[in-house]
């Protein structure tokens, strides 16, 4: 397992549109991709799980990847977080 702390920089936080982009990006990963927010472990491949947490701008979350390609998947997902608009 590898992880990284990510700050949500999208001005509206993780509402439906950016959450959909993240879950779509996570679906391309072969690793298990999780977002840890306030102690809750969220399956990043599930749009509903992401949206249900209403994560606001400026919040720090932990991004975790577990699997054969975890390093590559972590980099891919970190870039996806940075490209949210």
PDB file with SEQRES, HELIX, SHEET and CRYST1 records, atoms N, CA, C and O in Angstrom:
SEQRES   1 A   85  UNK UNK UNK UNK UNK UNK UNK UNK UNK UNK UNK UNK UNK          
SEQRES   2 A   85  UNK UNK UNK UNK UNK UNK UNK UNK UNK UNK UNK UNK UNK          
SEQRES   3 A   85  UNK UNK UNK UNK UNK UNK UNK UNK UNK UNK UNK UNK UNK          
SEQRES   4 A   85  UNK UNK UNK UNK UNK UNK UNK UNK UNK UNK UNK UNK UNK          
SEQRES   5 A   85  UNK UNK UNK UNK UNK UNK UNK UNK UNK UNK UNK UNK UNK          
SEQRES   6 A   85  UNK UNK UNK UNK UNK UNK UNK UNK UNK UNK UNK UNK UNK          
SEQRES   7 A   85  UNK UNK UNK UNK UNK UNK UNK                                  
HELIX    1 AA1 UNK A   16  UNK A   27  1                                  12    
HELIX    2 AA2 UNK A   47  UNK A   52  1                                   6    
HELIX    3 AA3 UNK A   70  UNK A   82  1                                  13    
SHEET    1 AA1 4 UNK A   2  UNK A   7  0                                        
SHEET    2 AA1 4 UNK A  60  UNK A  66 -1                                        
SHEET    3 AA1 4 UNK A  32  UNK A  37 -1                                        
SHEET    4 AA1 4 UNK A  40  UNK A  43 -1                                        
CRYST1    1.000    1.000    1.000  90.00  90.00  90.00 P 1           1          
ATOM      1  N   UNK A   1       0.836  -1.184   0.000  1.00  0.00           N  
ATOM      2  CA  UNK A   1       0.000   0.000   0.000  1.00  0.00           C  
ATOM      3  C   UNK A   1       0.880   1.247   0.000  1.00  0.00           C  
ATOM      4  O   UNK A   1       1.866   1.334   0.733  1.00  0.00           O  
ATOM      5  N   UNK A   2       0.503   2.204  -0.835  1.00  0.00           N  
ATOM      6  CA  UNK A   2       1.163   3.509  -0.859  1.00  0.00           C  
ATOM      7  C   UNK A   2       0.086   4.567  -0.649  1.00  0.00           C  
ATOM      8  O   UNK A   2      -1.078   4.364  -0.992  1.00  0.00           O  
ATOM      9  N   UNK A   3       0.493   5.695  -0.081  1.00  0.00           N  
ATOM     10  CA  UNK A   3      -0.503   6.743   0.163  1.00  0.00           C  
ATOM     11  C   UNK A   3       0.132   8.116   0.052  1.00  0.00           C  
ATOM     12  O   UNK A   3       1.353   8.267   0.074  1.00  0.00           O  
ATOM     13  N   UNK A   4      -0.726   9.099  -0.065  1.00  0.00           N  
ATOM     14  CA  UNK A   4      -0.293  10.493  -0.165  1.00  0.00           C  
ATOM     15  C   UNK A   4      -1.413  11.380   0.353  1.00  0.00           C  
ATOM     16  O   UNK A   4      -2.592  11.089   0.152  1.00  0.00           O  
ATOM     17  N   UNK A   5      -1.039  12.460   1.019  1.00  0.00           N  
ATOM     18  CA  UNK A   5      -2.018  13.443   1.462  1.00  0.00           C  
ATOM     19  C   UNK A   5      -2.265  14.397   0.292  1.00  0.00           C  
ATOM     20  O   UNK A   5      -1.331  14.926  -0.311  1.00  0.00           O  
ATOM     21  N   UNK A   6      -3.544  14.598  -0.010  1.00  0.00           N  
ATOM     22  CA  UNK A   6      -3.958  15.452  -1.124  1.00  0.00           C  
ATOM     23  C   UNK A   6      -4.889  16.535  -0.577  1.00  0.00           C  
ATOM     24  O   UNK A   6      -5.781  16.245   0.220  1.00  0.00           O  
ATOM     25  N   UNK A   7      -4.684  17.770  -1.001  1.00  0.00           N  
ATOM     26  CA  UNK A   7      -5.606  18.849  -0.637  1.00  0.00           C  
ATOM     27  C   UNK A   7      -6.594  19.043  -1.782  1.00  0.00           C  
ATOM     28  O   UNK A   7      -6.210  19.095  -2.951  1.00  0.00           O  
ATOM     29  N   UNK A   8      -7.863  19.147  -1.429  1.00  0.00           N  
ATOM     30  CA  UNK A   8      -8.901  19.388  -2.426  1.00  0.00           C  
ATOM     31  C   UNK A   8      -8.826  20.859  -2.819  1.00  0.00           C  
ATOM     32  O   UNK A   8      -9.061  21.738  -1.990  1.00  0.00           O  
ATOM     33  N   UNK A   9      -8.502  21.126  -4.076  1.00  0.00           N  
ATOM     34  CA  UNK A   9      -8.318  22.502  -4.534  1.00  0.00           C  
ATOM     35  C   UNK A   9      -9.449  22.988  -5.432  1.00  0.00           C  
ATOM     36  O   UNK A   9      -9.523  24.177  -5.739  1.00  0.00           O  
ATOM     37  N   UNK A  10     -10.324  22.091  -5.852  1.00  0.00           N  
ATOM     38  CA  UNK A  10     -11.453  22.491  -6.685  1.00  0.00           C  
ATOM     39  C   UNK A  10     -12.336  23.462  -5.895  1.00  0.00           C  
ATOM     40  O   UNK A  10     -12.676  23.188  -4.744  1.00  0.00           O  
ATOM     41  N   UNK A  11     -12.705  24.578  -6.496  1.00  0.00           N  
ATOM     42  CA  UNK A  11     -13.414  25.631  -5.763  1.00  0.00           C  
ATOM     43  C   UNK A  11     -14.741  25.186  -5.166  1.00  0.00           C  
ATOM     44  O   UNK A  11     -15.209  25.781  -4.196  1.00  0.00           O  
ATOM     45  N   UNK A  12     -15.351  24.157  -5.725  1.00  0.00           N  
ATOM     46  CA  UNK A  12     -16.630  23.670  -5.200  1.00  0.00           C  
ATOM     47  C   UNK A  12     -16.483  22.385  -4.392  1.00  0.00           C  
ATOM     48  O   UNK A  12     -17.486  21.801  -3.981  1.00  0.00           O  
ATOM     49  N   UNK A  13     -15.269  21.940  -4.160  1.00  0.00           N  
ATOM     50  CA  UNK A  13     -15.070  20.686  -3.449  1.00  0.00           C  
ATOM     51  C   UNK A  13     -15.407  19.507  -4.350  1.00  0.00           C  
ATOM     52  O   UNK A  13     -15.386  19.629  -5.575  1.00  0.00           O  
ATOM     53  N   UNK A  14     -15.715  18.377  -3.749  1.00  0.00           N  
ATOM     54  CA  UNK A  14     -16.005  17.174  -4.529  1.00  0.00           C  
ATOM     55  C   UNK A  14     -17.506  16.994  -4.695  1.00  0.00           C  
ATOM     56  O   UNK A  14     -18.097  16.080  -4.120  1.00  0.00           O  
ATOM     57  N   UNK A  15     -18.114  17.865  -5.481  1.00  0.00           N  
ATOM     58  CA  UNK A  15     -19.522  17.699  -5.836  1.00  0.00           C  
ATOM     59  C   UNK A  15     -19.593  16.703  -6.989  1.00  0.00           C  
ATOM     60  O   UNK A  15     -18.584  16.074  -7.308  1.00  0.00           O  
ATOM     61  N   UNK A  16     -20.736  16.543  -7.614  1.00  0.00           N  
ATOM     62  CA  UNK A  16     -20.956  15.460  -8.569  1.00  0.00           C  
ATOM     63  C   UNK A  16     -19.974  15.456  -9.740  1.00  0.00           C  
ATOM     64  O   UNK A  16     -19.397  14.410 -10.040  1.00  0.00           O  
ATOM     65  N   UNK A  17     -19.770  16.568 -10.397  1.00  0.00           N  
ATOM     66  CA  UNK A  17     -18.926  16.563 -11.597  1.00  0.00           C  
ATOM     67  C   UNK A  17     -17.472  16.169 -11.296  1.00  0.00           C  
ATOM     68  O   UNK A  17     -16.955  15.260 -11.945  1.00  0.00           O  
ATOM     69  N   UNK A  18     -16.793  16.818 -10.339  1.00  0.00           N  
ATOM     70  CA  UNK A  18     -15.418  16.388 -10.072  1.00  0.00           C  
ATOM     71  C   UNK A  18     -15.342  14.982  -9.472  1.00  0.00           C  
ATOM     72  O   UNK A  18     -14.385  14.252  -9.726  1.00  0.00           O  
ATOM     73  N   UNK A  19     -16.333  14.605  -8.688  1.00  0.00           N  
ATOM     74  CA  UNK A  19     -16.355  13.249  -8.129  1.00  0.00           C  
ATOM     75  C   UNK A  19     -16.490  12.217  -9.248  1.00  0.00           C  
ATOM     76  O   UNK A  19     -15.893  11.142  -9.186  1.00  0.00           O  
ATOM     77  N   UNK A  20     -17.276  12.549 -10.267  1.00  0.00           N  
ATOM     78  CA  UNK A  20     -17.438  11.648 -11.408  1.00  0.00           C  
ATOM     79  C   UNK A  20     -16.112  11.502 -12.156  1.00  0.00           C  
ATOM     80  O   UNK A  20     -15.769  10.409 -12.606  1.00  0.00           O  
ATOM     81  N   UNK A  21     -15.373  12.595 -12.287  1.00  0.00           N  
ATOM     82  CA  UNK A  21     -14.071  12.521 -12.949  1.00  0.00           C  
ATOM     83  C   UNK A  21     -13.099  11.641 -12.163  1.00  0.00           C  
ATOM     84  O   UNK A  21     -12.343  10.859 -12.739  1.00  0.00           O  
ATOM     85  N   UNK A  22     -13.134  11.787 -10.826  1.00  0.00           N  
ATOM     86  CA  UNK A  22     -12.245  10.975  -9.999  1.00  0.00           C  
ATOM     87  C   UNK A  22     -12.610   9.499 -10.068  1.00  0.00           C  
ATOM     88  O   UNK A  22     -11.729   8.651 -10.210  1.00  0.00           O  
ATOM     89  N   UNK A  23     -13.892   9.184  -9.971  1.00  0.00           N  
ATOM     90  CA  UNK A  23     -14.283   7.774  -9.995  1.00  0.00           C  
ATOM     91  C   UNK A  23     -13.973   7.153 -11.353  1.00  0.00           C  
ATOM     92  O   UNK A  23     -13.593   5.985 -11.436  1.00  0.00           O  
ATOM     93  N   UNK A  24     -14.135   7.933 -12.407  1.00  0.00           N  
ATOM     94  CA  UNK A  24     -13.797   7.430 -13.750  1.00  0.00           C  
ATOM     95  C   UNK A  24     -12.292   7.181 -13.856  1.00  0.00           C  
ATOM     96  O   UNK A  24     -11.868   6.176 -14.426  1.00  0.00           O  
ATOM     97  N   UNK A  25     -11.492   8.085 -13.313  1.00  0.00           N  
ATOM     98  CA  UNK A  25     -10.034   7.895 -13.316  1.00  0.00           C  
ATOM     99  C   UNK A  25      -9.663   6.660 -12.501  1.00  0.00           C  
ATOM    100  O   UNK A  25      -8.798   5.886 -12.912  1.00  0.00           O  
ATOM    101  N   UNK A  26     -10.304   6.469 -11.358  1.00  0.00           N  
ATOM    102  CA  UNK A  26     -10.006   5.326 -10.494  1.00  0.00           C  
ATOM    103  C   UNK A  26     -10.352   4.002 -11.177  1.00  0.00           C  
ATOM    104  O   UNK A  26      -9.699   2.987 -10.936  1.00  0.00           O  
ATOM    105  N   UNK A  27     -11.375   4.016 -12.024  1.00  0.00           N  
ATOM    106  CA  UNK A  27     -11.758   2.799 -12.738  1.00  0.00           C  
ATOM    107  C   UNK A  27     -10.660   2.324 -13.687  1.00  0.00           C  
ATOM    108  O   UNK A  27     -10.600   1.139 -14.016  1.00  0.00           O  
ATOM    109  N   UNK A  28      -9.795   3.230 -14.127  1.00  0.00           N  
ATOM    110  CA  UNK A  28      -8.698   2.868 -15.015  1.00  0.00           C  
ATOM    111  C   UNK A  28      -7.531   2.226 -14.254  1.00  0.00           C  
ATOM    112  O   UNK A  28      -6.623   1.659 -14.863  1.00  0.00           O  
ATOM    113  N   UNK A  29      -7.563   2.318 -12.933  1.00  0.00           N  
ATOM    114  CA  UNK A  29      -6.488   1.769 -12.110  1.00  0.00           C  
ATOM    115  C   UNK A  29      -6.737   0.296 -11.812  1.00  0.00           C  
ATOM    116  O   UNK A  29      -7.872  -0.117 -11.572  1.00  0.00           O  
ATOM    117  N   UNK A  30      -5.676  -0.484 -11.830  1.00  0.00           N  
ATOM    118  CA  UNK A  30      -5.809  -1.890 -11.467  1.00  0.00           C  
ATOM    119  C   UNK A  30      -5.731  -2.080  -9.955  1.00  0.00           C  
ATOM    120  O   UNK A  30      -6.151  -3.116  -9.438  1.00  0.00           O  
ATOM    121  N   UNK A  31      -5.202  -1.097  -9.251  1.00  0.00           N  
ATOM    122  CA  UNK A  31      -5.102  -1.151  -7.796  1.00  0.00           C  
ATOM    123  C   UNK A  31      -6.445  -0.827  -7.143  1.00  0.00           C  
ATOM    124  O   UNK A  31      -7.344  -0.259  -7.763  1.00  0.00           O  
ATOM    125  N   UNK A  32      -6.543  -1.203  -5.890  1.00  0.00           N  
ATOM    126  CA  UNK A  32      -7.664  -0.750  -5.058  1.00  0.00           C  
ATOM    127  C   UNK A  32      -7.345   0.701  -4.702  1.00  0.00           C  
ATOM    128  O   UNK A  32      -6.277   0.986  -4.161  1.00  0.00           O  
ATOM    129  N   UNK A  33      -8.267   1.618  -5.004  1.00  0.00           N  
ATOM    130  CA  UNK A  33      -8.037   3.042  -4.774  1.00  0.00           C  
ATOM    131  C   UNK A  33      -9.026   3.518  -3.723  1.00  0.00           C  
ATOM    132  O   UNK A  33     -10.235   3.343  -3.868  1.00  0.00           O  
ATOM    133  N   UNK A  34      -8.501   4.119  -2.665  1.00  0.00           N  
ATOM    134  CA  UNK A  34      -9.345   4.587  -1.566  1.00  0.00           C  
ATOM    135  C   UNK A  34      -8.998   6.015  -1.189  1.00  0.00           C  
ATOM    136  O   UNK A  34      -7.858   6.461  -1.323  1.00  0.00           O  
ATOM    137  N   UNK A  35     -10.018   6.719  -0.712  1.00  0.00           N  
ATOM    138  CA  UNK A  35      -9.855   8.067  -0.168  1.00  0.00           C  
ATOM    139  C   UNK A  35     -10.228   7.970   1.302  1.00  0.00           C  
ATOM    140  O   UNK A  35     -11.306   7.481   1.641  1.00  0.00           O  
ATOM    141  N   UNK A  36      -9.340   8.436   2.179  1.00  0.00           N  
ATOM    142  CA  UNK A  36      -9.631   8.418   3.606  1.00  0.00           C  
ATOM    143  C   UNK A  36      -9.963   9.848   4.022  1.00  0.00           C  
ATOM    144  O   UNK A  36      -9.154  10.762   3.862  1.00  0.00           O  
ATOM    145  N   UNK A  37     -11.173  10.020   4.562  1.00  0.00           N  
ATOM    146  CA  UNK A  37     -11.665  11.343   4.949  1.00  0.00           C  
ATOM    147  C   UNK A  37     -12.370  11.224   6.299  1.00  0.00           C  
ATOM    148  O   UNK A  37     -13.342  10.482   6.436  1.00  0.00           O  
ATOM    149  N   UNK A  38     -11.879  11.950   7.282  1.00  0.00           N  
ATOM    150  CA  UNK A  38     -12.446  11.945   8.636  1.00  0.00           C  
ATOM    151  C   UNK A  38     -12.638  10.527   9.167  1.00  0.00           C  
ATOM    152  O   UNK A  38     -13.665  10.213   9.767  1.00  0.00           O  
ATOM    153  N   UNK A  39     -11.646   9.684   8.943  1.00  0.00           N  
ATOM    154  CA  UNK A  39     -11.693   8.317   9.449  1.00  0.00           C  
ATOM    155  C   UNK A  39     -12.467   7.339   8.586  1.00  0.00           C  
ATOM    156  O   UNK A  39     -12.390   6.130   8.806  1.00  0.00           O  
ATOM    157  N   UNK A  40     -13.210   7.835   7.612  1.00  0.00           N  
ATOM    158  CA  UNK A  40     -13.984   6.962   6.725  1.00  0.00           C  
ATOM    159  C   UNK A  40     -13.137   6.581   5.521  1.00  0.00           C  
ATOM    160  O   UNK A  40     -12.443   7.425   4.955  1.00  0.00           O  
ATOM    161  N   UNK A  41     -13.190   5.320   5.131  1.00  0.00           N  
ATOM    162  CA  UNK A  41     -12.480   4.833   3.956  1.00  0.00           C  
ATOM    163  C   UNK A  41     -13.482   4.739   2.812  1.00  0.00           C  
ATOM    164  O   UNK A  41     -14.453   3.986   2.879  1.00  0.00           O  
ATOM    165  N   UNK A  42     -13.228   5.517   1.760  1.00  0.00           N  
ATOM    166  CA  UNK A  42     -14.152   5.649   0.638  1.00  0.00           C  
ATOM    167  C   UNK A  42     -13.580   4.930  -0.571  1.00  0.00           C  
ATOM    168  O   UNK A  42     -12.418   5.133  -0.922  1.00  0.00           O  
ATOM    169  N   UNK A  43     -14.372   4.104  -1.202  1.00  0.00           N  
ATOM    170  CA  UNK A  43     -13.978   3.449  -2.449  1.00  0.00           C  
ATOM    171  C   UNK A  43     -13.986   4.522  -3.540  1.00  0.00           C  
ATOM    172  O   UNK A  43     -15.043   5.055  -3.878  1.00  0.00           O  
ATOM    173  N   UNK A  44     -12.823   4.834  -4.084  1.00  0.00           N  
ATOM    174  CA  UNK A  44     -12.720   5.910  -5.076  1.00  0.00           C  
ATOM    175  C   UNK A  44     -13.344   5.544  -6.416  1.00  0.00           C  
ATOM    176  O   UNK A  44     -13.511   6.410  -7.274  1.00  0.00           O  
ATOM    177  N   UNK A  45     -13.687   4.284  -6.606  1.00  0.00           N  
ATOM    178  CA  UNK A  45     -14.328   3.871  -7.849  1.00  0.00           C  
ATOM    179  C   UNK A  45     -15.840   4.030  -7.776  1.00  0.00           C  
ATOM    180  O   UNK A  45     -16.541   3.744  -8.747  1.00  0.00           O  
ATOM    181  N   UNK A  46     -16.351   4.485  -6.627  1.00  0.00           N  
ATOM    182  CA  UNK A  46     -17.787   4.662  -6.423  1.00  0.00           C  
ATOM    183  C   UNK A  46     -18.148   6.137  -6.345  1.00  0.00           C  
ATOM    184  O   UNK A  46     -17.819   6.817  -5.373  1.00  0.00           O  
ATOM    185  N   UNK A  47     -18.820   6.620  -7.364  1.00  0.00           N  
ATOM    186  CA  UNK A  47     -19.258   8.016  -7.401  1.00  0.00           C  
ATOM    187  C   UNK A  47     -20.122   8.354  -6.191  1.00  0.00           C  
ATOM    188  O   UNK A  47     -19.916   9.392  -5.562  1.00  0.00           O  
ATOM    189  N   UNK A  48     -21.076   7.504  -5.858  1.00  0.00           N  
ATOM    190  CA  UNK A  48     -21.976   7.787  -4.735  1.00  0.00           C  
ATOM    191  C   UNK A  48     -21.237   7.862  -3.410  1.00  0.00           C  
ATOM    192  O   UNK A  48     -21.563   8.697  -2.566  1.00  0.00           O  
ATOM    193  N   UNK A  49     -20.255   7.007  -3.219  1.00  0.00           N  
ATOM    194  CA  UNK A  49     -19.488   7.056  -1.975  1.00  0.00           C  
ATOM    195  C   UNK A  49     -18.722   8.369  -1.844  1.00  0.00           C  
ATOM    196  O   UNK A  49     -18.647   8.940  -0.756  1.00  0.00           O  
ATOM    197  N   UNK A  50     -18.156   8.848  -2.947  1.00  0.00           N  
ATOM    198  CA  UNK A  50     -17.405  10.114  -2.908  1.00  0.00           C  
ATOM    199  C   UNK A  50     -18.348  11.283  -2.641  1.00  0.00           C  
ATOM    200  O   UNK A  50     -18.089  12.104  -1.761  1.00  0.00           O  
ATOM    201  N   UNK A  51     -19.435  11.360  -3.394  1.00  0.00           N  
ATOM    202  CA  UNK A  51     -20.368  12.482  -3.276  1.00  0.00           C  
ATOM    203  C   UNK A  51     -21.008  12.525  -1.892  1.00  0.00           C  
ATOM    204  O   UNK A  51     -21.244  13.607  -1.356  1.00  0.00           O  
ATOM    205  N   UNK A  52     -21.288  11.373  -1.314  1.00  0.00           N  
ATOM    206  CA  UNK A  52     -21.982  11.321  -0.025  1.00  0.00           C  
ATOM    207  C   UNK A  52     -21.186  11.962   1.109  1.00  0.00           C  
ATOM    208  O   UNK A  52     -21.761  12.330   2.133  1.00  0.00           O  
ATOM    209  N   UNK A  53     -19.887  12.099   0.942  1.00  0.00           N  
ATOM    210  CA  UNK A  53     -19.054  12.697   2.000  1.00  0.00           C  
ATOM    211  C   UNK A  53     -18.979  14.218   1.916  1.00  0.00           C  
ATOM    212  O   UNK A  53     -18.516  14.860   2.859  1.00  0.00           O  
ATOM    213  N   UNK A  54     -19.420  14.804   0.813  1.00  0.00           N  
ATOM    214  CA  UNK A  54     -19.448  16.270   0.656  1.00  0.00           C  
ATOM    215  C   UNK A  54     -18.123  16.904   1.103  1.00  0.00           C  
ATOM    216  O   UNK A  54     -18.105  17.755   1.992  1.00  0.00           O  
ATOM    217  N   UNK A  55     -17.032  16.486   0.487  1.00  0.00           N  
ATOM    218  CA  UNK A  55     -15.701  16.970   0.855  1.00  0.00           C  
ATOM    219  C   UNK A  55     -15.484  18.359   0.255  1.00  0.00           C  
ATOM    220  O   UNK A  55     -15.575  18.539  -0.959  1.00  0.00           O  
ATOM    221  N   UNK A  56     -15.201  19.322   1.103  1.00  0.00           N  
ATOM    222  CA  UNK A  56     -15.115  20.733   0.706  1.00  0.00           C  
ATOM    223  C   UNK A  56     -13.704  21.112   0.260  1.00  0.00           C  
ATOM    224  O   UNK A  56     -12.728  20.415   0.538  1.00  0.00           O  
ATOM    225  N   UNK A  57     -13.637  22.237  -0.438  1.00  0.00           N  
ATOM    226  CA  UNK A  57     -12.351  22.805  -0.862  1.00  0.00           C  
ATOM    227  C   UNK A  57     -11.489  23.064   0.367  1.00  0.00           C  
ATOM    228  O   UNK A  57     -11.993  23.463   1.417  1.00  0.00           O  
ATOM    229  N   UNK A  58     -10.183  22.831   0.227  1.00  0.00           N  
ATOM    230  CA  UNK A  58      -9.243  23.075   1.308  1.00  0.00           C  
ATOM    231  C   UNK A  58      -9.073  21.896   2.257  1.00  0.00           C  
ATOM    232  O   UNK A  58      -8.194  21.912   3.119  1.00  0.00           O  
ATOM    233  N   UNK A  59      -9.907  20.880   2.102  1.00  0.00           N  
ATOM    234  CA  UNK A  59      -9.832  19.696   2.954  1.00  0.00           C  
ATOM    235  C   UNK A  59      -8.668  18.809   2.510  1.00  0.00           C  
ATOM    236  O   UNK A  59      -8.425  18.646   1.314  1.00  0.00           O  
ATOM    237  N   UNK A  60      -7.961  18.245   3.471  1.00  0.00           N  
ATOM    238  CA  UNK A  60      -6.916  17.285   3.157  1.00  0.00           C  
ATOM    239  C   UNK A  60      -7.467  15.880   3.342  1.00  0.00           C  
ATOM    240  O   UNK A  60      -8.095  15.573   4.355  1.00  0.00           O  
ATOM    241  N   UNK A  61      -7.225  15.038   2.354  1.00  0.00           N  
ATOM    242  CA  UNK A  61      -7.635  13.643   2.403  1.00  0.00           C  
ATOM    243  C   UNK A  61      -6.408  12.782   2.134  1.00  0.00           C  
ATOM    244  O   UNK A  61      -5.416  13.249   1.575  1.00  0.00           O  
ATOM    245  N   UNK A  62      -6.490  11.525   2.538  1.00  0.00           N  
ATOM    246  CA  UNK A  62      -5.418  10.587   2.223  1.00  0.00           C  
ATOM    247  C   UNK A  62      -5.855   9.749   1.032  1.00  0.00           C  
ATOM    248  O   UNK A  62      -6.935   9.159   1.045  1.00  0.00           O  
ATOM    249  N   UNK A  63      -5.032   9.698   0.023  1.00  0.00           N  
ATOM    250  CA  UNK A  63      -5.274   8.871  -1.150  1.00  0.00           C  
ATOM    251  C   UNK A  63      -4.421   7.619  -0.992  1.00  0.00           C  
ATOM    252  O   UNK A  63      -3.208   7.708  -0.804  1.00  0.00           O  
ATOM    253  N   UNK A  64      -5.064   6.437  -1.070  1.00  0.00           N  
ATOM    254  CA  UNK A  64      -4.352   5.163  -0.893  1.00  0.00           C  
ATOM    255  C   UNK A  64      -4.549   4.267  -2.099  1.00  0.00           C  
ATOM    256  O   UNK A  64      -5.644   4.191  -2.656  1.00  0.00           O  
ATOM    257  N   UNK A  65      -3.486   3.591  -2.498  1.00  0.00           N  
ATOM    258  CA  UNK A  65      -3.565   2.602  -3.572  1.00  0.00           C  
ATOM    259  C   UNK A  65      -2.890   1.321  -3.092  1.00  0.00           C  
ATOM    260  O   UNK A  65      -1.811   1.345  -2.499  1.00  0.00           O  
ATOM    261  N   UNK A  66      -3.556   0.208  -3.366  1.00  0.00           N  
ATOM    262  CA  UNK A  66      -3.043  -1.097  -2.982  1.00  0.00           C  
ATOM    263  C   UNK A  66      -3.170  -2.036  -4.168  1.00  0.00           C  
ATOM    264  O   UNK A  66      -4.268  -2.236  -4.687  1.00  0.00           O  
ATOM    265  N   UNK A  67      -2.066  -2.609  -4.598  1.00  0.00           N  
ATOM    266  CA  UNK A  67      -2.120  -3.557  -5.707  1.00  0.00           C  
ATOM    267  C   UNK A  67      -0.806  -3.615  -6.461  1.00  0.00           C  
ATOM    268  O   UNK A  67       0.181  -2.985  -6.082  1.00  0.00           O  
ATOM    269  N   UNK A  68      -0.819  -4.381  -7.528  1.00  0.00           N  
ATOM    270  CA  UNK A  68       0.395  -4.620  -8.303  1.00  0.00           C  
ATOM    271  C   UNK A  68       0.980  -3.338  -8.900  1.00  0.00           C  
ATOM    272  O   UNK A  68       2.201  -3.203  -8.984  1.00  0.00           O  
ATOM    273  N   UNK A  69       0.140  -2.409  -9.308  1.00  0.00           N  
ATOM    274  CA  UNK A  69       0.596  -1.158  -9.929  1.00  0.00           C  
ATOM    275  C   UNK A  69       0.347   0.043  -9.023  1.00  0.00           C  
ATOM    276  O   UNK A  69       0.061   1.136  -9.512  1.00  0.00           O  
ATOM    277  N   UNK A  70       0.450  -0.145  -7.726  1.00  0.00           N  
ATOM    278  CA  UNK A  70       0.063   0.898  -6.777  1.00  0.00           C  
ATOM    279  C   UNK A  70       0.821   2.208  -6.950  1.00  0.00           C  
ATOM    280  O   UNK A  70       0.229   3.281  -6.835  1.00  0.00           O  
ATOM    281  N   UNK A  71       2.113   2.139  -7.221  1.00  0.00           N  
ATOM    282  CA  UNK A  71       2.905   3.366  -7.382  1.00  0.00           C  
ATOM    283  C   UNK A  71       2.413   4.184  -8.580  1.00  0.00           C  
ATOM    284  O   UNK A  71       2.196   5.391  -8.477  1.00  0.00           O  
ATOM    285  N   UNK A  72       2.244   3.506  -9.709  1.00  0.00           N  
ATOM    286  CA  UNK A  72       1.770   4.178 -10.924  1.00  0.00           C  
ATOM    287  C   UNK A  72       0.349   4.708 -10.738  1.00  0.00           C  
ATOM    288  O   UNK A  72       0.026   5.820 -11.157  1.00  0.00           O  
ATOM    289  N   UNK A  73      -0.490   3.896 -10.104  1.00  0.00           N  
ATOM    290  CA  UNK A  73      -1.875   4.308  -9.888  1.00  0.00           C  
ATOM    291  C   UNK A  73      -1.969   5.500  -8.937  1.00  0.00           C  
ATOM    292  O   UNK A  73      -2.816   6.374  -9.119  1.00  0.00           O  
ATOM    293  N   UNK A  74      -1.107   5.538  -7.931  1.00  0.00           N  
ATOM    294  CA  UNK A  74      -1.092   6.678  -7.011  1.00  0.00           C  
ATOM    295  C   UNK A  74      -0.723   7.953  -7.763  1.00  0.00           C  
ATOM    296  O   UNK A  74      -1.353   8.991  -7.563  1.00  0.00           O  
ATOM    297  N   UNK A  75       0.282   7.887  -8.619  1.00  0.00           N  
ATOM    298  CA  UNK A  75       0.680   9.058  -9.403  1.00  0.00           C  
ATOM    299  C   UNK A  75      -0.445   9.500 -10.335  1.00  0.00           C  
ATOM    300  O   UNK A  75      -0.727  10.691 -10.465  1.00  0.00           O  
ATOM    301  N   UNK A  76      -1.085   8.523 -10.981  1.00  0.00           N  
ATOM    302  CA  UNK A  76      -2.189   8.808 -11.901  1.00  0.00           C  
ATOM    303  C   UNK A  76      -3.338   9.498 -11.169  1.00  0.00           C  
ATOM    304  O   UNK A  76      -3.890  10.483 -11.660  1.00  0.00           O  
ATOM    305  N   UNK A  77      -3.696   8.978  -9.995  1.00  0.00           N  
ATOM    306  CA  UNK A  77      -4.809   9.557  -9.235  1.00  0.00           C  
ATOM    307  C   UNK A  77      -4.445  10.913  -8.639  1.00  0.00           C  
ATOM    308  O   UNK A  77      -5.292  11.804  -8.574  1.00  0.00           O  
ATOM    309  N   UNK A  78      -3.202  11.080  -8.204  1.00  0.00           N  
ATOM    310  CA  UNK A  78      -2.769  12.376  -7.669  1.00  0.00           C  
ATOM    311  C   UNK A  78      -2.876  13.438  -8.755  1.00  0.00           C  
ATOM    312  O   UNK A  78      -3.277  14.570  -8.486  1.00  0.00           O  
ATOM    313  N   UNK A  79      -2.518  13.071  -9.980  1.00  0.00           N  
ATOM    314  CA  UNK A  79      -2.641  14.000 -11.098  1.00  0.00           C  
ATOM    315  C   UNK A  79      -4.114  14.289 -11.381  1.00  0.00           C  
ATOM    316  O   UNK A  79      -4.472  15.427 -11.685  1.00  0.00           O  
ATOM    317  N   UNK A  80      -4.969  13.274 -11.285  1.00  0.00           N  
ATOM    318  CA  UNK A  80      -6.407  13.477 -11.498  1.00  0.00           C  
ATOM    319  C   UNK A  80      -6.966  14.470 -10.484  1.00  0.00           C  
ATOM    320  O   UNK A  80      -7.782  15.321 -10.837  1.00  0.00           O  
ATOM    321  N   UNK A  81      -6.534  14.369  -9.226  1.00  0.00           N  
ATOM    322  CA  UNK A  81      -6.977  15.324  -8.197  1.00  0.00           C  
ATOM    323  C   UNK A  81      -6.521  16.733  -8.552  1.00  0.00           C  
ATOM    324  O   UNK A  81      -7.285  17.685  -8.393  1.00  0.00           O  
ATOM    325  N   UNK A  82      -5.294  16.881  -9.028  1.00  0.00           N  
ATOM    326  CA  UNK A  82      -4.759  18.199  -9.358  1.00  0.00           C  
ATOM    327  C   UNK A  82      -5.461  18.838 -10.560  1.00  0.00           C  
ATOM    328  O   UNK A  82      -5.495  20.063 -10.681  1.00  0.00           O  
ATOM    329  N   UNK A  83      -6.015  18.016 -11.439  1.00  0.00           N  
ATOM    330  CA  UNK A  83      -6.653  18.527 -12.652  1.00  0.00           C  
ATOM    331  C   UNK A  83      -8.159  18.744 -12.529  1.00  0.00           C  
ATOM    332  O   UNK A  83      -8.832  18.995 -13.528  1.00  0.00           O  
ATOM    333  N   UNK A  84      -8.691  18.647 -11.308  1.00  0.00           N  
ATOM    334  CA  UNK A  84     -10.130  18.895 -11.138  1.00  0.00           C  
ATOM    335  C   UNK A  84     -10.428  20.375 -11.322  1.00  0.00           C  
ATOM    336  O   UNK A  84      -9.682  21.230 -10.846  1.00  0.00           O  
ATOM    337  N   UNK A  85     -11.507  20.666 -12.004  1.00  0.00           N  
ATOM    338  CA  UNK A  85     -11.914  22.073 -12.172  1.00  0.00           C  
ATOM    339  C   UNK A  85     -13.392  22.197 -11.949  1.00  0.00           C  
ATOM    340  O   UNK A  85     -13.940  23.296 -12.043  1.00  0.00           O  
TER     341      UNK A  85                                                      
END                                                                             
